[in-house]
Amino acid sequence: MNGSQARRNLIALQRGEHCHDYAQVLIGWRGRMDCAFSDSAGRLTNGTVALVPASASHLYAGLSEESELLVIDVALNDPYIRALEQACELKFSETLFQRAEFITLDAAAMPLLDFAAGQLQGDAGRSSALVNYQLVSLFMTQLVQRYSSVPPLPADSRLALAELNRLIDRRLAEPPCNGELAAALNLSESHFNFLFQRRFAMTPQQYVMSRRMQRAQYLLLNSAMPLAAVADEVGFADASSFSRAYKSRFKQTPGATRNARVEPLDLSSDLPPER
């Protein structure tokens, strides 16, 4: 792909696997779609965004006939993207698209979805290039502003996220405390807390809860485990407390997630490594 582009993509009930040599921004607009990477999974609804690095294999499954995404295909060698990088003083491959990630647009950005969809509805002919540059710039700028709101870590911070993820994922049933997380990185608890909140704009325990909820959602979508068993696996004493935490994060009950699923995404096969 030589140039970046903005487009609408009607997923409906389609499902499959993608891997391409350019990065993508997948923005939920209408309906629902599940998206799964080698180490994470999430559901795209209105205003939910998946940041897809180049060459990151991912599975997808539309959950309703009206499921439709707004998609930004980002060619990192596109002169227009390079100009944006220079203006923002960020290298997108090392920041926005360093790893697969799910985020939610701020409330102030939500009206942009219908605007973009309307612009793309009649996009044709000579207006195509103008609309394309307008929307690529619009959404990339929103993402950069979100990223830039989190100050960077010092170079010697030693905050190894992959190591933390391994520890947390091994201990979902008995979540580690901040002291255990800090000790795993050979940091004092106070220094660890400072570094973590500076980098991720959340507390370590909020991050732990996020990993627990991601695992719970995956189990609800891809297994027949009873809700009580799912609750136990991700560290809740009972189904009611799990249900409250789950609804607070995903705005629906665990039962609603399970009832809305289609045939589970098959994550058992080995996926090509991200490059």
C-alpha positions as a Markdown table, in Angstrom:
| # | Residue | x | y | z |
|---|---|---|---|---|
| 1 | Met | 0.0 | 0.0 | 0.0 |
| 2 | Asn | 1.6 | 3.3 | -1.1 |
| 3 | Gly | -0.7 | 5.8 | 0.7 |
| 4 | Ser | -2.7 | 5.9 | 3.8 |
| 5 | Gln | -6.5 | 5.9 | 3.5 |
| 6 | Ala | -9.7 | 6.3 | 5.5 |
| 7 | Arg | -12.7 | 4.0 | 4.6 |
| 8 | Arg | -15.8 | 2.4 | 5.9 |
| 9 | Asn | -15.8 | -1.4 | 6.3 |
| 10 | Leu | -19.1 | -3.3 | 6.6 |
| 11 | Ile | -18.2 | -6.4 | 8.6 |
| 12 | Ala | -21.7 | -7.7 | 9.3 |
| 13 | Leu | -21.4 | -11.4 | 10.3 |
| 14 | Gln | -18.1 | -12.0 | 8.5 |
| 15 | Arg | -15.2 | -13.6 | 10.3 |
| 16 | Gly | -11.6 | -14.4 | 9.3 |
| 17 | Glu | -8.0 | -13.6 | 9.9 |
| 18 | His | -5.9 | -10.7 | 8.6 |
| 19 | Cys | -2.2 | -9.8 | 8.4 |
| 20 | His | -0.8 | -6.9 | 6.4 |
| 21 | Asp | 2.3 | -4.9 | 6.1 |
| 22 | Tyr | 0.8 | -1.6 | 7.2 |
| 23 | Ala | -0.6 | -0.4 | 10.5 |
| 24 | Gln | -4.4 | 0.1 | 11.0 |
| 25 | Val | -6.7 | 2.0 | 13.3 |
| 26 | Leu | -10.0 | 0.1 | 13.6 |
| 27 | Ile | -12.8 | 2.3 | 15.0 |
| 28 | Gly | -16.1 | 0.8 | 16.1 |
| 29 | Trp | -19.0 | 2.7 | 14.6 |
| 30 | Arg | -22.1 | 0.5 | 14.3 |
| 31 | Gly | -22.8 | -2.9 | 15.8 |
| 32 | Arg | -20.2 | -5.0 | 17.4 |
| 33 | Met | -17.1 | -6.9 | 16.3 |
| 34 | Asp | -14.6 | -9.1 | 18.2 |
| 35 | Cys | -11.0 | -8.7 | 17.4 |
| 36 | Ala | -8.2 | -11.0 | 18.8 |
| 37 | Phe | -4.4 | -10.8 | 18.6 |
| 38 | Ser | -1.9 | -13.4 | 19.8 |
| 39 | Asp | -1.9 | -11.9 | 23.4 |
| 40 | Ser | -5.0 | -9.8 | 23.7 |
| 41 | Ala | -8.6 | -9.7 | 22.6 |
| 42 | Gly | -11.4 | -7.0 | 22.7 |
| 43 | Arg | -14.8 | -6.0 | 21.4 |
| 44 | Leu | -15.2 | -3.0 | 19.1 |
| 45 | Thr | -18.4 | -1.0 | 19.7 |
| 46 | Asn | -19.2 | 2.6 | 19.1 |
| 47 | Gly | -16.1 | 4.6 | 20.0 |
| 48 | Thr | -13.8 | 1.6 | 20.8 |
| 49 | Val | -10.5 | 1.6 | 18.9 |
| 50 | Ala | -8.0 | -1.1 | 18.1 |
| 51 | Leu | -4.5 | 0.0 | 17.2 |
| 52 | Val | -3.0 | -2.7 | 14.9 |
| 53 | Pro | 0.7 | -2.7 | 14.3 |
| 54 | Ala | 2.1 | -3.6 | 10.9 |
| 55 | Ser | 2.3 | -7.4 | 10.4 |
| 56 | Ala | 0.2 | -8.1 | 13.5 |
| 57 | Ser | -1.9 | -11.1 | 12.7 |
| 58 | His | -5.5 | -10.7 | 14.0 |
| 59 | Leu | -8.8 | -12.6 | 14.0 |
| 60 | Tyr | -12.1 | -10.9 | 13.6 |
| 61 | Ala | -15.8 | -11.8 | 13.9 |
| 62 | Gly | -18.8 | -9.5 | 13.3 |
| 63 | Leu | -21.6 | -10.0 | 15.8 |
| 64 | Ser | -24.5 | -8.3 | 14.0 |
| 65 | Glu | -25.7 | -7.6 | 10.5 |
| 66 | Glu | -25.0 | -3.8 | 10.9 |
| 67 | Ser | -21.5 | -4.2 | 12.3 |
| 68 | Glu | -19.4 | -1.6 | 10.5 |
| 69 | Leu | -16.0 | 0.0 | 11.2 |
| 70 | Leu | -14.3 | 3.1 | 10.3 |
| 71 | Val | -10.8 | 2.1 | 9.2 |
| 72 | Ile | -7.6 | 4.1 | 8.8 |
| 73 | Asp | -5.0 | 2.2 | 6.9 |
| 74 | Val | -1.7 | 3.8 | 7.9 |
| 75 | Ala | 1.2 | 3.4 | 5.5 |
| 76 | Leu | 4.2 | 4.4 | 7.7 |
| 77 | Asn | 6.3 | 5.3 | 4.6 |
| 78 | Asp | 3.6 | 7.6 | 3.3 |
| 79 | Pro | 5.1 | 11.1 | 3.0 |
| 80 | Tyr | 1.9 | 12.5 | 4.6 |
| 81 | Ile | 2.3 | 10.3 | 7.6 |
| 82 | Arg | 5.9 | 11.2 | 7.9 |
| 83 | Ala | 5.0 | 14.8 | 7.9 |
| 84 | Leu | 2.5 | 14.2 | 10.7 |
| 85 | Glu | 5.2 | 12.3 | 12.6 |
| 86 | Gln | 7.5 | 15.3 | 12.2 |
| 87 | Ala | 4.9 | 17.7 | 13.3 |
| 88 | Cys | 3.9 | 15.6 | 16.3 |
| 89 | Glu | 7.6 | 14.7 | 17.2 |
| 90 | Leu | 6.6 | 11.0 | 17.4 |
| 91 | Lys | 7.6 | 8.0 | 15.5 |
| 92 | Phe | 4.3 | 6.1 | 15.1 |
| 93 | Ser | 5.8 | 2.6 | 14.8 |
| 94 | Glu | 7.5 | 3.1 | 18.2 |
| 95 | Thr | 4.5 | 4.8 | 20.0 |
| 96 | Leu | 1.0 | 4.3 | 18.7 |
| 97 | Phe | 1.7 | 1.1 | 16.9 |
| 98 | Gln | 4.3 | -0.4 | 19.1 |
| 99 | Arg | 1.9 | -3.2 | 20.2 |
| 100 | Ala | -1.7 | -4.2 | 19.6 |
| 101 | Glu | -3.9 | -2.1 | 22.0 |
| 102 | Phe | -7.6 | -1.4 | 22.6 |
| 103 | Ile | -8.6 | 2.1 | 23.7 |
| 104 | Thr | -11.8 | 4.1 | 24.0 |
| 105 | Leu | -12.2 | 7.6 | 22.4 |
| 106 | Asp | -12.9 | 10.5 | 24.7 |
| 107 | Ala | -16.5 | 11.7 | 24.8 |
| 108 | Ala | -15.4 | 14.9 | 23.0 |
| 109 | Ala | -14.2 | 12.9 | 20.0 |
| 110 | Met | -17.4 | 10.8 | 19.6 |
| 111 | Pro | -19.2 | 13.2 | 17.2 |
| 112 | Leu | -16.3 | 12.7 | 14.8 |
| 113 | Leu | -17.5 | 9.2 | 14.1 |
| 114 | Asp | -20.8 | 10.2 | 12.4 |
| 115 | Phe | -19.0 | 13.1 | 10.7 |
| 116 | Ala | -16.4 | 10.7 | 9.2 |
| 117 | Ala | -19.0 | 8.1 | 8.2 |
| 118 | Gly | -21.0 | 10.8 | 6.4 |
| 119 | Gln | -18.0 | 12.1 | 4.6 |
| 120 | Leu | -17.0 | 8.6 | 3.4 |
| 121 | Gln | -20.6 | 7.8 | 2.4 |
| 122 | Gly | -20.4 | 10.0 | -0.7 |
| 123 | Asp | -16.6 | 9.9 | -1.2 |
| 124 | Ala | -15.9 | 9.6 | -4.9 |
| 125 | Gly | -14.0 | 11.1 | -7.8 |
| 126 | Arg | -11.9 | 14.2 | -7.3 |
| 127 | Ser | -13.1 | 14.8 | -3.7 |
| 128 | Ser | -11.6 | 11.4 | -2.7 |
| 129 | Ala | -8.1 | 12.6 | -2.0 |
| 130 | Leu | -9.2 | 15.7 | 0.0 |
| 131 | Val | -11.6 | 13.7 | 2.1 |
| 132 | Asn | -9.0 | 11.0 | 2.7 |
| 133 | Tyr | -6.3 | 13.5 | 3.9 |
| 134 | Gln | -8.9 | 15.3 | 6.1 |
| 135 | Leu | -10.0 | 12.1 | 7.9 |
| 136 | Val | -6.6 | 10.5 | 8.2 |
| 137 | Ser | -5.2 | 13.7 | 9.8 |
| 138 | Leu | -8.3 | 14.1 | 12.0 |
| 139 | Phe | -8.1 | 10.7 | 13.6 |
| 140 | Met | -4.3 | 10.4 | 13.8 |
| 141 | Thr | -4.3 | 13.8 | 15.5 |
| 142 | Gln | -6.8 | 12.5 | 18.1 |
| 143 | Leu | -4.7 | 9.5 | 18.8 |
| 144 | Val | -1.5 | 11.5 | 19.1 |
| 145 | Gln | -3.1 | 13.9 | 21.6 |
| 146 | Arg | -4.2 | 10.9 | 23.7 |
| 147 | Tyr | -0.7 | 9.4 | 23.6 |
| 148 | Ser | 1.0 | 12.6 | 24.3 |
| 149 | Ser | -1.1 | 13.2 | 27.4 |
| 150 | Val | 1.0 | 10.5 | 29.1 |
| 151 | Pro | 4.5 | 11.8 | 29.9 |
| 152 | Pro | 7.3 | 9.4 | 28.7 |
| 153 | Leu | 9.2 | 7.3 | 31.2 |
| 154 | Pro | 12.9 | 8.0 | 31.9 |
| 155 | Ala | 15.2 | 5.9 | 29.8 |
| 156 | Asp | 16.4 | 4.0 | 32.8 |
| 157 | Ser | 13.0 | 3.4 | 34.4 |
| 158 | Arg | 13.2 | -0.4 | 33.9 |
| 159 | Leu | 9.4 | -0.7 | 33.7 |
| 160 | Ala | 9.3 | -4.0 | 31.8 |
| 161 | Leu | 5.6 | -4.4 | 30.8 |
| 162 | Ala | 6.0 | -7.8 | 29.2 |
| 163 | Glu | 7.5 | -9.2 | 32.5 |
| 164 | Leu | 4.7 | -7.6 | 34.5 |
| 165 | Asn | 2.1 | -9.1 | 32.1 |
| 166 | Arg | 3.5 | -12.6 | 32.6 |
| 167 | Leu | 3.4 | -12.2 | 36.3 |
| 168 | Ile | -0.1 | -10.9 | 36.4 |
| 169 | Asp | -1.5 | -13.5 | 33.9 |
| 170 | Arg | 0.0 | -16.3 | 36.0 |
| 171 | Arg | -1.7 | -14.9 | 39.1 |
| 172 | Leu | -5.2 | -13.9 | 37.8 |
| 173 | Ala | -6.9 | -16.1 | 40.4 |
| 174 | Glu | -4.8 | -14.4 | 43.2 |
| 175 | Pro | -3.8 | -11.0 | 41.8 |
| 176 | Pro | -0.4 | -9.7 | 42.9 |
| 177 | Cys | -0.2 | -6.7 | 45.1 |
| 178 | Asn | 1.9 | -3.6 | 44.2 |
| 179 | Gly | 4.7 | -4.8 | 46.4 |
| 180 | Glu | 5.0 | -8.1 | 44.5 |
| 181 | Leu | 4.9 | -6.3 | 41.1 |
| 182 | Ala | 7.6 | -3.9 | 42.2 |
| 183 | Ala | 9.8 | -6.7 | 43.6 |
| 184 | Ala | 9.6 | -8.5 | 40.3 |
| 185 | Leu | 11.3 | -5.5 | 38.6 |
| 186 | Asn | 13.7 | -4.9 | 41.5 |
| 187 | Leu | 12.1 | -1.5 | 42.3 |
| 188 | Ser | 10.9 | 0.0 | 45.5 |
| 189 | Glu | 7.1 | 0.0 | 45.7 |
| 190 | Ser | 6.9 | 3.8 | 45.8 |
| 191 | His | 9.2 | 4.2 | 42.8 |
| 192 | Phe | 7.3 | 1.5 | 40.9 |
| 193 | Asn | 4.0 | 3.3 | 41.6 |
| 194 | Phe | 5.4 | 6.6 | 40.5 |
| 195 | Leu | 6.8 | 5.2 | 37.2 |
| 196 | Phe | 3.7 | 3.2 | 36.4 |
| 197 | Gln | 1.2 | 6.1 | 36.9 |
| 198 | Arg | 3.5 | 8.4 | 34.9 |
| 199 | Arg | 3.7 | 6.1 | 32.0 |
| 200 | Phe | 0.1 | 4.6 | 31.9 |
| 201 | Ala | -2.0 | 7.3 | 33.6 |
| 202 | Met | -3.5 | 4.6 | 35.8 |
| 203 | Thr | -2.6 | 2.8 | 39.1 |
| 204 | Pro | -0.9 | -0.6 | 38.9 |
| 205 | Gln | -4.0 | -2.2 | 40.4 |
| 206 | Gln | -6.2 | -0.6 | 37.8 |
| 207 | Tyr | -3.9 | -2.2 | 35.2 |
| 208 | Val | -4.1 | -5.6 | 37.0 |
| 209 | Met | -7.9 | -5.3 | 36.9 |
| 210 | Ser | -7.8 | -4.5 | 33.2 |
| 211 | Arg | -5.8 | -7.8 | 32.5 |
| 212 | Arg | -8.3 | -9.7 | 34.7 |
| 213 | Met | -11.3 | -8.3 | 32.7 |
| 214 | Gln | -9.6 | -9.0 | 29.4 |
| 215 | Arg | -9.2 | -12.6 | 30.3 |
| 216 | Ala | -12.8 | -12.8 | 31.6 |
| 217 | Gln | -14.1 | -11.4 | 28.3 |
| 218 | Tyr | -12.0 | -13.9 | 26.4 |
| 219 | Leu | -13.4 | -16.8 | 28.4 |
| 220 | Leu | -17.0 | -15.6 | 28.0 |
| 221 | Leu | -16.6 | -15.3 | 24.3 |
| 222 | Asn | -14.5 | -18.5 | 23.7 |
| 223 | Ser | -15.5 | -21.1 | 26.3 |
| 224 | Ala | -18.5 | -22.7 | 27.9 |
| 225 | Met | -17.2 | -22.2 | 31.4 |
| 226 | Pro | -20.0 | -21.3 | 34.0 |
| 227 | Leu | -20.0 | -17.7 | 35.1 |
| 228 | Ala | -19.0 | -18.8 | 38.6 |
| 229 | Ala | -15.9 | -20.6 | 37.2 |
| 230 | Val | -14.9 | -17.6 | 35.1 |
| 231 | Ala | -15.3 | -15.4 | 38.2 |
| 232 | Asp | -13.0 | -17.8 | 40.2 |
| 233 | Glu | -10.4 | -17.9 | 37.5 |
| 234 | Val | -10.0 | -14.2 | 37.4 |
| 235 | Gly | -9.9 | -13.8 | 41.2 |
| 236 | Phe | -13.4 | -12.9 | 42.4 |
| 237 | Ala | -14.9 | -14.6 | 45.4 |
| 238 | Asp | -18.4 | -14.8 | 43.9 |
| 239 | Ala | -20.3 | -14.3 | 40.7 |
| 240 | Ser | -22.1 | -11.1 | 41.9 |
| 241 | Ser | -18.9 | -9.2 | 42.6 |
| 242 | Phe | -17.4 | -10.3 | 39.3 |
| 243 | Ser | -20.6 | -9.2 | 37.5 |
| 244 | Arg | -20.4 | -5.7 | 39.0 |
| 245 | Ala | -16.8 | -5.3 | 38.1 |
| 246 | Tyr | -17.4 | -6.6 | 34.6 |
| 247 | Lys | -20.4 | -4.4 | 33.9 |
| 248 | Ser | -18.4 | -1.4 | 35.2 |
| 249 | Arg | -15.7 | -2.0 | 32.6 |
| 250 | Phe | -17.7 | -3.2 | 29.6 |
| 251 | Lys | -21.1 | -1.6 | 30.2 |
| 252 | Gln | -22.9 | -5.0 | 30.0 |
| 253 | Thr | -23.2 | -8.0 | 32.2 |
| 254 | Pro | -21.1 | -11.2 | 31.7 |
| 255 | Gly | -24.3 | -13.0 | 30.7 |
| 256 | Ala | -25.0 | -10.4 | 28.0 |
| 257 | Thr | -21.5 | -10.9 | 26.5 |
| 258 | Arg | -22.0 | -14.6 | 26.4 |
| 259 | Asn | -25.4 | -14.5 | 24.9 |
| 260 | Ala | -24.3 | -12.1 | 22.2 |
| 261 | Arg | -21.3 | -14.3 | 21.0 |
| 262 | Val | -21.1 | -16.1 | 17.8 |
| 263 | Glu | -19.0 | -19.3 | 17.4 |
| 264 | Pro | -15.8 | -18.6 | 19.4 |
| 265 | Leu | -12.7 | -17.3 | 17.7 |
| 266 | Asp | -10.1 | -20.0 | 17.4 |
| 267 | Leu | -6.9 | -18.8 | 19.1 |
| 268 | Ser | -5.5 | -22.3 | 19.5 |
| 269 | Ser | -3.4 | -22.2 | 16.4 |
| 270 | Asp | 0.0 | -20.6 | 16.3 |
| 271 | Leu | -0.1 | -17.1 | 14.9 |
| 272 | Pro | 2.8 | -15.6 | 12.9 |
| 273 | Pro | 5.0 | -13.5 | 15.3 |
| 274 | Glu | 4.7 | -9.7 | 15.2 |
| 275 | Arg | 7.6 | -8.0 | 13.5 |
